[in-house]
Amino acid sequence: MGLLEEQFAAELAVVRPDLSASYAAALPDARAAVLGRLWRSLLHESLPGVAASPGEGSPGSPAGQAVVVLSDGRRMAGPARLPYDLGGVPALWLDGRPWTHPADLLAALRLPGAVRLVEDLDNSVASLALSRASAATQPPATTATPEYYEQSVVDGHPYHPCCRNRPGVSVAEQLAYMPEHRPVVALDLVAVPAADCLVSGPWPASLTDGDRLLLPVHPWQTRHVLPDLGLRPYALGAIPAHPLMSVRTLAPLDGGPHFKTAFTTRMTSDVRDISPGSIRDCVALSDVLTDLSARLGGRLHMARYLAGAAATAKGELSADVSAMLREPTPAVTRGGVVLPVAAVAREMVRDPAEWLAVFARLALAGALGLLALGAALEAHGQNLLIVMDGVRGLPTRLVYRDLADVRLSPARLTRNGIEVPPVSDRLLSDDPAVLHAKLYGSLVGTTFGSLISLFCAGDRAAESRLWAVVAGAAREAFDALPDGPDVRADRDALFGPHLTVKAHLRAQLDGAPPGDSWTKVPNPLYAI
């Protein structure tokens, strides 16, 4: 076992000894799952310390194999993989020997800036094994609620090597708070003077006490962050709720708006606080995206932020004491089976070609229409919800949430007669490359890619047929839009030879610039 694997095992023996055997049994496959994600990054990202990343295959290598050449001349070999392939890799070869643990392999590679990332991969493996061990003990659902589907996503991001990285969260806390363990999390409340808060939208009267706002606070935050800020809870365990995929967004058991809370540690890759800028933007951003969606006939509905508030701590507005209220799922789906794209399982789909054709028409008509108007969504498997009919299991509507990851084009909005909202500069860009990377990297590179890989299980001929289905839906969506320079540029980029997608590993290296890092990969829609 790796160091963190041993620490997890020791903690588990104390808090949930009944899971110890299942955890140990889950470790080999968890290592392979993270190793597969690491191999994808090594093949398809431009990384310091790597001289040649060949992508799918390597000249002169055996069929089905790829070789990565390091800057010091060492060679690493493994299975050839396309950027959208899913599945684990049991071992990679370096220095003439097999490596089965991703953290050990990354340490051996000696890539510049990877010291912290080695521990993150170790954490990701241990946490993923814990998630799988716990999920295997969960009883089947009697009623598949939206929250049940949210919590069925056990493995996290399908392509990120840090898919289950949760530093600073103990085994007991993971079992108590993480969605795949299906807990009920009781949110605390902290009382802060309203006059010292930044507030967007109408803060509900039920969350006020005289001249103070009552901000929902995650219990992990109460324990680990509030004491250093000199704050104490007003009420403990006041709002029982189901944690959703993002961990720090929760659905109250008694209904009503979802609460997005600060959870100030790195999960997957980013620190999950809520900046004052996000609080300032949330309602204005919701309003403009809702307006754009309405112009397109509501093809892609927006789950709006209703209100947000950030408190003052230590003399300044704090990203650690902040919360947002979001429209609850039932309010925006109007019945049907509701689940994130990431929760779609192969057994749910009778005919992948038919299902994907319906989904692609909905997703591309909505997303490309919004892009033409001036909004590029980050439409990956967590942000995009599907409403499916209960008879044939086909998608009927789509809902987009977590609006803070969009990019708006002031020029496009203005050309379409839409007032540019008063939001942070980081959300604004007229650069087509930025807009295309945001939408296409998520929708094509992650959402369609992971679905097609899931449905086809490595059958390249079947994959080609499904990518042709996506291409046909995209052409149909473009043909329905008014012709103009923006739409023509969007079409050319979608069918160009390369996609710009997030470089998950490079973004985590020490010294990487803040924000997202990007890389180019072969576009599966090219020449279809």
N, C-alpha and C positions, 0 to 999 in steps of 0.2 A: 504494500500500500504506500501511496504518497503521504507526505506529512499531514496535509489537510484531510485526506481520507481517513487516516488514523485518528485525528482529532474528532472528526464527525462520528466515527465508530465508537469512540470513548464516550462522547456526549450522548449518543443514541442509547448506549447500554444503560445509562442512568435514567433518561427521560422516557424512552420508548423501547425497552429491551425486546418487545415482541417484533420489532422491525429490524433487529440486528442481522438476522440471517438473510432477510430479503435485501437489505442494503448491500451486504457483502456480495450477494449473487448478482446484483445490478451493476456493480462496479465495472466489470470488463466491457459490457455493452455501452456504458456511459463513457468510458475512455474512448471507445471506437467512435461514438457519436461526435464527441468534441474533436477527436483527431480528424474525422472526415471534414469538419468545418474548417479546421486549421489547414488542411491540405488544399481545400478550395481557395483559401486566401493566398497560400504560397504559390499556387498555380496561376492565379488570376489578378493578383495585386502587384503593383510596383513597390518593392520593399527594399530598404537599405540592407546591404549584406547579401542580396540575391542578385546574381549577374544575369540569369536567364530564367524566366518563368514561361514555359511553353504553352500554357493553356491546356487544351484537350489532349494533345499528344506531343511527342518529341521526335525530331528527325533521327532515324537510326535506332530508336528504341523498339522493343518488342510490341506487337499488336496489343492494344489495350493498356499499355503502360505509358507513363510520363516521367520525365526526369527534370528536376530543378537543379540548376548549377549555382552554387554559392560563390560569393566574390573571392573566397580563398581557394577555389578550385574543387572543393568537395562536391559530390553529387548525391542527390537524394532521389529515390525512386518510389513510385506508387502507382495506383491505378489511374488511367486517364479519366478525367471528369470534365463535363461541361459545367458552366457556372451555375446552372439551375439544378444540377443533380442533387438529390437527397440521399441519405443513407450514410452509415458509418464506414470507417476504414479500420480494420483490425490492426494493421501494422504498416509502417512506412520504413524504408530502408535507407540508412545513412552510415557511412564508414563501414560498409560491409556487414552490418548487423541490423536486425529488426528493432524498431522502437514502437512500443504499444501505448505509452502514456504521452499525451500531448504536451504536458508541462516539461517532462524530461526531454522530449525531443526539442522543444523550443529553447531550452537552456543549452542543449548541445549545439544548436545552430549558431549561437552567439550573435544574434542580430543586434545591431546597435539600438539601444533604447528599449530593450525587451525585458529588463529585469523585473519590473512590477508585473508585467503581463504573464510571466511564468507562474507567479502565484495566482493570478486571476484564472488561468486555465486550470490549475489545481483545484481552485475553489469551484469552478464551473463543473468539473467532473464530479466532485464529491456531492455538490448540491443536486446535480442531475440524477445521480444514483439515489439520493434520498427522495427526490420527487417521484421517481419511478417506483421505488419500493413502497412508498406510501400510497400512490395511486392504485397499485395492484391490490391493495387491501380494501379499497372503497367499495361499498355495496352498489349494485346497479340502481339507477334512478327509477323511481316509480313514476315521476313526471319530469320530463326534460325541459326545465325552465331555461330562460336565457342565461341565468347565472350558472346553471349546470354546464352548459356548453362552454361558457367562458373558462370555467375551472377544469375542463377536460383537456386543455392544452398543457401537456406535461413538460414537453421538451423545450419550450421557449422558441426564440428566433431560429428559423430553419437553417440559416447560413452564418450566423455569428458565432465565432469560437467561444465567446464569453456568454453563451446563451443562458446559462444559469448562474452566472457570477453574482454573488451577493455578499461581499465582504462586510464584516461588522454585524452580520445577522447570524445569531447562534442557531444550532439545530433546534432547540426548543422554540425559538422565535420563528424559525421557518415553518415548523409544524403549526404554530399558532396563528400565523399571519399570511402565509403564501397561498394563492388561490388553488393550486393543484392539490393541496391537502384538505380542501373543502372545509375550512373553519368558519365560524362566525366571529368576526372581529368587532369588538365594542369600542367605538370611537369615543375619545375624551373631548371635553370642551375646555377652552381657555378663554377667560374674560379679559378683554382689552378695551381701553377707552376708544369710543367711536371717533372722537376728534383726532386721535393719533393714527388712524387707519387710512389706507388707500382703499377705496371701495368703488367697484364698478357694478352698475345695475342695482335693482332694488333688493337689498339684503333682507331676508325674511324676518318678520317680527318674532317668529318662534325661536330665532337664534339671537335674541337681544335680551339684555337685562338692564332696564333703565337706559343710561347713556353709555352702556358697554355693548360691544358685539361679542357674541359667543362663537368662536371659531372652532370647527371640528378639527381635532388633532389625532393623528394616528398614535396608538399606544406605544409603538416603538419610538416615535418622536418624543413622546412625553418622558420616556425613560432615559433616552440617550442624548437629547438635544436641549429640551426646555431648561433643565437645571443650569446649564452653562449660560443661558440667556437670562437667568434670574426670574423665570416664570414658573408658576405652579398651576395645575389644572383647577378650573372652577368646578368641574364635575367629572368623575371617572366613569367610564363605561356607559355613557349616556345614550349612545346611538348604536345598537347592534346592526351589523351590516355584513353583506357578502363581499369579499374582495373579488374584483374582476381581473382580467388578464394583466393589467399594468401594475397590480399589487396595491398601489396607493390610491386607486379609484375604487370606490365601494358603493354598493347598492343597499340602501337601508331596508331592513326586513319589512317595515311597515309601508313601503312604497315611497313615492316622492322623489325629488331630485337626487341624482348621484353626487357623491362628494369626492372631489379630487383633493387629496391632502399632500402636504410635504412629507417626504420620507428621505432624509438627507444622508443617503449613502449611495454608492455606485451600484446600480443593478443593470446587468448586461454591460453597459459601457458608460452611462451618464449618471451624474448625481441627480437624484429625483427631488429637488426642491422646486418651488414655484416662484419665479422671479417677480418683483414688482411690475416689471414691464409686461409680463404675461397677464397679471391681474388687470393692468391698465388696458390691455388690448382686447380682453376676452369678449366683452359684450359687443364692442364695435366690429370686431372680426366676425362674430356670429351673425350680426345684422347684415353685413355685406354679403357673406356667403349664402345666407338664407335668401336674400334678394336675388342673387345670381341663380340659385337653384330654382326659384320660382319662375324666372325667365325661361328656364329650360323645361318647364312643366313638371318640376318636382321629380325628375328621373332619378336624381341622387339626393336624398334628403339629408339635411344637416342636423346633427344632434347639437343644439345650441348650448352655449354657456349662458346661464340665466343671471349669474352674479358672481362676484369674486371679491375677496378682501385680503389685504396684507397688513399685519400689525407692525408696530414699531417696537424694536428691541435694541437695547444698548444705543439708543439715540438715532436709529435709522430704520427705514422700512426693511423688513426681514423676509428673505426668501424661505426661511425656516419656519415661520409662523404665518402661514397663508393657506387659503383654501378657495376652491371654486365649486359652484353648483352647476351641474349639467342636466339637461333634459333626460329623464329616465327612459330606458329603452321602450317600454310599452307605449309611451306617449308618442313615439315617432314611427312605430312599426305597424300599428293598426292590425294586430293579430298575425297569425302564421307562426311557423317555427323560425326563431331568430338565433343566429349564431355568427361569430366572427368568421371570416374566411379561414383563418388559421385553425379553426375547429372542424373544418370539413374533413370527414373521413371517407375512405374509399367505399366502405360498405353503405354509406348514405346515398350513393349515386348509382342509379340503375344503368344509365347509358351515358358514359362520360362525354361523348361527342355532343349529344343533345343538351346535356346539362351545361357544358362549357359554352355552347353556342348561345344559350339564353343568358347566361351570366355575362359573357363577353359583350353582347349587345347592350345590356343594361349598363355595365361598367364603362364601356368606351363611349357610348352616347353621352352619358353624364360627365365623365371626366374630360373628354375632348371638348365637349361643349363649354364646360367651365374654363378650360384652358384658353379657348378662343375668346371668351369674354374677359379673361385676365386673372384667373386663379388656377395655380398648379397645386394639386393635392399630393400628399404623401400617402398614397392609397395602398398600403401594405396590409398584411393579414390581420393585424391587430386593430387598425383604424377603420377597416371596412367591414360592415355588418351585412349579412344576407338575410332577407326574409324569404322563406321558402313555403310553398303551399304544402298542406298536409296530405294531399292525395298523391301527386306525382313526384313530390320532392324537388320541384324545379324552382329556381329563384323567381320571385315576383317583384321585389323592390330591394334597393340598396340604401344603406345609411352610412354616412361618413361622420366620424367623431375625432376628438383630440385635434382641434382646429389649429393649434399653435404651430404645427409643423408645415403649414401651407406657405406658398410664396405668391404674392400679388404683384401684378405688373401695372404700375400706374398708367403707363402709356396705353395699354390695351383697355383698361377700365375706362379711361377718358375717351378713347375712340368709340367705345360702346355706350357713351353717355352716362357712365356710372361714376359717381363721386368717389374719389379715393378716400378711404376711411382714415381716421387719425390713429394709426397704429405705429409700432416701432419700426425703425428703418430696417432692422434685420429681416422683416417680413416682406420687404419691397425689393423687387428687381425687375428691370426690363430686359435683362440679358436672356435671350432665348436658350442659351446653353444651360443656364441655371434653372429655368422653368422646365426644360425638357428632362434634365437630370432628376429633378424633384419628382415629377410625375412618372416618367417612363422607367426610371430606375426602380421605383417602388411597385408600380402596377405591372409592368412587363417583367422586370428583373426578379422581383420577389413573388408577387401574387400569382400571375399566370405561370411563371416558371415553377413554383412549388406545387401548384395544382396539377400541371401537366406531368411533372415528375412523379407525383403521387399516383395519378391515374394510370400511368404507363409502366411504371416499375422497371425502367431501363430499356424498354422496347423502342428503339430509335425510329422505326417506321411508324409506330403508333404516335410517337411524339410529333413527328412531322405532320401527320394528319391533323392533330389537334392545334399545332401552331398555324396551320392553314385556316382552321376555323377562326382563330383569333384574328388573323390578318383580314379575313373576309368581314368580320364584324367591325374592324377598324376602318376599312374602306367604306363600308356602309355608313358609319358615323361621320366620317369626313364628307361624304357626298351629301349628307343632310345639312351640313353647315354652309352658311354664305361664303362664297369663294372670296379670297383676299390674300394679301401677303402673309398675314399671321397664320392662317390655316394652311397655306401651301408650305410654309416653313415647318409647321408642326408635322405635316404629313411626311415631308422629306426626312425629318429627324427620326420619326417613328420607324420608317422603313430603311434607314441608313445602315451602313455596315457594322456600326458599333453602338452599343448602349453605354451610357455613363451610369455606373451604379456605385453605391457606397463601398469604400475600402475599409471593411470592418477592423481588420487587424492593424493596418497602418495607422488608423485613427487612435489606437490605444498605445502606440509606442511613445515613450518619453520624448518630449521635444516636438511632437506633432502639433501643427497649428490648431488653435481652438476651433470648435465646430466640426462639421463633417469633412471627411476625406473621401476622394472619389477615384475611381479607376474605370478604364474602358474594357468592355468584354464583347465578344462576338454577339451580334444581334440575331436571335433566332427568327425574327420577322424579315430579315434581309433577303431580297430576291425571291420572296414567296409571291 
